[in-house]
């Protein structure tokens, strides 16, 4: 009979590695970075569109446009600081951030449109703010695995790692 030392046995699920943990960590970080730009643009767009009484479509279009502007603006700073010319930096940021921002905006705006009354609630209503916060949180949760998949293939935010110092 062979005795085994259970104190040295590690319980890990199949496929669990430090590299996998690192990919998830990178994906969460990339998505959090993306969320910041998206949230600034999204909130600003929703504020402007709602305050001006715009139709939902116009408000959503403005929110999406501003999310891309702010998302790209925040992402391009370290690339420009690394000495990359603007056109090349914009190409790097476009390659790194477009899918992440697109997924985040799709989820975020879909939730705002699906929650009954959220878009029409107005800035002074709790429904508006809870729906917006919930939509951004859900967008984060959905976008993390997308970013992990992209990073694992050397795409998405992975193309920007050499510029983050």
Order of alpha helices (4+ residues) and beta strands (2+ residues): alpha-alpha-alpha-alpha
